[in-house]
Amino acid sequence: MKTLIEPFKIKSVESIPITNAADREKFLINSFYNPFFLRSEHITIDMLTDSGTTAMSAKQWAGIIDGDEAYAGSRSYYKFEDAVRDITGFDHIIPTHQGRAAERILFSILGGEHKVIPNNTHFDTTRGNIEFTKATAIDLPTDIGIKPDVIADFKGNMDIDKLREAIERVGRKSIPLCMLTITNNSGGGQPVSMQNIRETKQLLNEYGIPLFLDSCRFAENAYFIKIREKGYENKSIKEICREMFSYADGTTMSAKKDGLSNTGGFIATNNERLAEKIKTILIITEGFITYGGLARRDLEALAQGFKEVVDENYLKYRIGQVQYLGDKLLAAGVPLLVPTGGHAIYLDAKRFAPHIRPEFFPGQSIANEVYKAGGIRSVEIGSVMFGRKDEFGRHIAPPMELVRFAVPRRVYTKSHIDYVAEAIIEVYESREKLRGMKIVWEAEFLRHFTAKFEYLQQK
Ligand code: F0G
C-alpha cells in the first residue's frame, strides 16, 4: 500500500477553535503582530512549535496515573533513567524541567567570559544561555546548510574545516565544549549524518575538547540516517541512536520533542566530576536529583515516550507527514527550505517576499498573513529571532529568513495539513500585498518572544 497512514487511532479528542477573518485581524492587533501573544483559543491550527505539544499515548496517560510521587528515589525516576540509558548509553542521567534548564546548568558551569562554544547552529535558548554567561556562541553550518534551495541529504552537518579553523583561531583553552544540534532546528530541521558526528568527534579529540549533543530530535535524526546514509539501512533506530550518542561526552535534551511528552528534559554525561557539579546546581535551582523540577508522573510519561519514539512505523509517518505538507507547497511553487526536515516546514521568506528587505522582517509579515488567512500560527526564524545591530545601528541579518510551521507529534490529521497548505498557498498567491514591519519594543535577550511590531507606513 502506498497511502501513508497515521499508525494510531484516536481515543480522545479536543475541539479546535474556528474563527473568522475579521476577528483574526483584531486578535493580531491586540497581539502587537507577534503570534507569541495570541491566545490559543483564537488559533485553529497551532504550528508555533513541536515542543511539548505532542499527543500522548494511552500508555503514557496510564503511566501518569501510576506515577510514584516520592521526593527521592521515585520508581518513576528509575524507569526514566533506564529508558534514557537504553537509548543513549550514558552513565549519569540528570532530569530537568525542560531543555533550557539543562542548558542553563551546563553553561553556568562551563561557560563564562572569554569562552567560545561552537555548534552546527545554536538554537535560540542555547545561544541565550551561553551569551548570558558572557561566553560567545558560534555557528558553523556547512555552506549548503545555509542555502535554502539546495537539496542535499545532511544539510544539518557541522563544517569540519570551519571548526578546525575556529579552534586554531581562538585556542583550545577557550573552548570548554563543542555542541552539535541533532536535528539542526534553526538550520531547517535538517539532519546531521553519522559520518559528520564521527568526524566532529575525531577533530575534537585532537584538541581534547568534549562533544555534547543537543539531542531534542535524536530519533528523527536517526531515522534520516537510516533512510539516507549508506550502511545504516538495516540497523534499528535504537542501534543508530546508540552509535550517535557513543561519539558524545554528554548531551542536553529537551524531552518535549522526541520524549513525546508535554514537559521534561535532561543532561546526561559520562564525566563523573561534571555530573557532581550539575547535581549541585540542580538541587539549588531545579529539585532533587531524582526529579529535577518535574512531577514524577512526567518522568513516567517520558519513560514510555522514549520507547514509542524509536518505533520505525511512527517515524515513517512522522517524517512522511512533514514531507506531505512540503510536497503540497512545492507543487504550488511556494519557496521552501528543501529538502523538508524532520519536524517542520520552513518557508523561505527571502524568495516568498523578495520586496521586503530583511531589516523589515519579511518572515514576520508572512507569519501574520497566514494567521489572518486561516488562523494558523507559525514562527519567524530570521531577522527577528537572530538579527543584530552593528556599532552604527545597522541591521545585520542572519543567513536565512525563514518562517517555521512546526508539526506537533500525533496531533493533526491529513486534512488539517491540507488546510494549512491551502492557507499558505493563498497568501503566496497574493504575496505582493505583504508589507514590511518594524519593531516598536523589544527585550534585551531573546527579543522575538515578546517584541511588539507595527507595519511600515505605506508611501
Ligand atoms: N535545543 C533545541 C535544538 C531546541 O529546538 C529547543 C527548543 C531547545 C534546545 C530548548 O528546549 O524548550 O525544552 O527549553 N525548541 C522549541 C522549538 C522551543 O520551538 O523549537 P526547551
Boltz pocket constraint, residues with backbone or C-beta under 6 A from the ligand:
constraints:
  - pocket:
      binder: B
      contacts: [[A, 48], [A, 49], [A, 50], [A, 51], [A, 98], [A, 99], [A, 100], [A, 101], [A, 123], [A, 125], [A, 126], [A, 181], [A, 183], [A, 185], [A, 214], [A, 216], [A, 253], [A, 254], [A, 255], [A, 256], [A, 264], [A, 265]]
      max_distance: 6.0
